[in-house]
Amino acid sequence: MNAPAVTEKAAPRSERSQSRRFAGWREHHGWSAATSLRRLGGRPLGTLMTVAVLGLALALPLAFYLLLANLQSMGGALGQNPAVSVFLKADQTGPQANLLAGELRNRSDVAGVTIKTPQQGLDELANLQGFSGAVHALDDANPLPWVLVVQPKAGLDAPAVNALVEALRGERAVDLVQDSSQWRLRLDALLGVGHRVVLVLAALLALAALLVVGNTVRTDIASRSEEIGVLMLLGASRAFVRRPYLYAGIWYGLFGGVLASLLALAIELALAGPAAELDRAYGGSLSLGALPWWLLLAVPLASASLGWIGARLVSARQLRKAA
């Protein structure tokens, strides 16, 4: 009859014991975070140098990412739906050019066709610097052909545009087809290489940040080896001893990530003026952008994680040696 009562009393006692352990664990985490932060403040020069190295290392991938994103945006604005210039043969007349333009407008992959007369071409050539004298020296006969400027339909991929270009080259009245989309294909290939370089650079600099934090924590542990030895002789667990150094790694990484985001914002502000002038020069069609806010917030969190990993690896090794 007494067994159930004993069980009922044991259960609350076990719950109270777990609650006390959790409260002690939480209290030690708070103490470790505050203590590690005070230790960093106690050596401001060393802390500042470590944070500065981390910030500069992490700001470099952000700067390259900003550059590539804007180059991609510029390429999209300038190369979106690139026009295809179709030069007709010299014996083609205006009615024949209009007839071919009407046939091309009926194609499902063509958004529009603009006709340039030989006189319009001659006027454009005369406006170019260095060609006005040569144009005036010509006889009354205009040597330029009729030109059709074909605009591919929006959303066409590269194979579809190439198929359109080949179809235009196959027309009997066409002498030459000039496809202006090739530079965009080359730009996309270069941007692909650039993105891969940014990923590799970010990985290498993240590894460098991890090593910087690890070496700083290792030096801190080595300078407190006697204190750590006393704590372990008194029965402190490795997790208990290691916790302040893990928080030190988190603080280093967090402050370095915040500095990297601030440096990235400073780079944006420094480039804002020239970027605005470039956008105005292209009639506001470039739509140059900035780093997304989620990336600026993610960098300090990722950097704090790197700091924790570096401190965790080094502290585990150092404490095994101390034991």
Long-range contacts (C-beta under 8 A, 24 or more apart in sequence): 28-240, 28-243, 29-243, 32-243, 32-244, 32-246, 32-247, 33-247, 35-244, 35-247, 36-244, 36-245, 36-247, 36-248, 36-251, 37-247, 37-251, 39-220, 39-244, 39-248, 40-248, 40-251, 40-252, 46-216, 47-252, 47-255, 50-212, 50-213, 50-216, 50-252, 50-256, 51-252, 51-255, 51-256, 51-259, 52-259, 53-212, 53-256, 54-209, 54-212, 54-213, 54-252, 54-253, 54-255, 54-256, 54-257, 54-259, 54-260, 54-303, 54-307, 55-255, 55-256, 55-257, 55-258, 55-259, 55-260, 55-262, 55-263, 56-260, 56-263, 57-205, 57-208, 57-209, 57-212, 57-256, 57-260, 58-205, 58-206, 58-209, 58-256, 58-257, 58-260, 58-299, 58-303, 59-259, 59-260, 59-263, 59-264, 59-267, 60-201, 60-205, 61-198, 61-201, 61-202, 61-205, 62-260, 62-261, 62-263, 62-264, 62-267, 62-291, 62-295, 62-299, 63-264, 63-267, 64-194, 64-197, 64-198, 64-201, 65-198, 65-291, 65-295, 66-264, 66-267, 66-268, 66-290, 66-291, 68-191, 68-194, 68-195, 68-198, 69-289, 69-291, 70-275, 70-288, 70-289, 71-187, 71-191, 71-194, 72-191, 73-286, 73-287, 73-288, 73-289, 74-286, 74-288, 75-184, 75-187, 75-188, 75-191, 77-282, 77-285, 77-286, 77-287, 78-184, 78-282, 78-285, 78-286, 79-180, 79-181, 79-183, 79-184, 79-187, 80-154, 81-111, 81-151, 81-152, 81-153, 81-154, 81-156, 82-152, 82-161, 82-179, 82-180, 82-181, 82-184, 83-149, 83-150, 83-151, 83-152, 83-180, 84-149, 84-150, 84-151, 84-152, 84-161, 84-164, 84-165, 84-168, 84-177, 84-178, 84-179, 84-180, 84-181, 85-147, 85-148, 85-149, 85-150, 85-177, 85-178, 85-180, 86-147, 86-148, 86-149, 86-150, 86-168, 86-171, 86-174, 86-176, 86-177, 86-178, 87-145, 87-147, 87-174, 87-175, 87-176, 87-177, 87-178, 88-145, 88-146, 88-147, 88-148, 88-173, 88-174, 88-175, 89-145, 89-173, 89-174, 89-175, 90-143, 90-145, 90-175, 92-145, 92-146, 92-173, 93-146, 94-146, 96-146, 96-173, 97-146, 97-148, 100-148, 100-171, 100-173, 101-148, 104-148, 104-150, 104-168, 107-164, 108-153, 109-152, 109-153, 109-156, 109-160, 109-163, 109-164, 110-150, 110-151, 110-152, 110-153, 110-164, 111-151, 111-152, 111-153, 111-154, 112-150, 112-151, 113-148, 113-149, 113-150, 113-151, 114-148, 114-149, 114-151, 115-146, 115-147, 115-148, 115-149, 116-146, 116-147, 116-148, 116-149, 117-146, 118-142, 118-144, 118-145, 118-146, 121-145, 121-147, 145-175, 158-185, 206-302, 206-306, 209-253, 209-256, 209-303, 209-306, 209-307, 209-310, 210-306, 210-307, 210-309, 210-310, 211-310, 212-252, 212-310, 213-249, 213-252, 213-253, 213-306, 213-307, 213-310, 213-311, 214-249, 214-310, 214-311, 214-313, 214-314, 215-314, 216-248, 216-252, 217-245, 217-248, 217-249, 217-310, 217-311, 217-314, 217-315, 218-314, 218-318, 220-245, 220-248, 221-245, 221-314, 221-315, 221-318, 221-319, 221-322, 222-318, 225-322, 228-319, 228-322, 229-322, 232-322, 232-323, 238-316, 238-319, 238-323, 241-319, 242-312, 242-315, 242-316, 242-319, 245-311, 245-315, 246-308, 246-311, 246-312, 246-315, 248-311, 249-307, 249-308, 249-309, 249-310, 249-311, 249-312, 250-304, 250-307, 250-308, 250-311, 251-307, 252-307, 252-311, 253-300, 253-303, 253-304, 253-305, 253-306, 253-307, 253-308, 253-310, 254-300, 254-303, 254-304, 254-307, 256-303, 256-307, 257-299, 257-300, 257-301, 257-302, 257-303, 257-304, 258-300, 260-299, 260-300, 260-303, 261-296, 261-297, 261-299, 261-300, 264-291, 264-296, 264-299, 265-291, 265-296
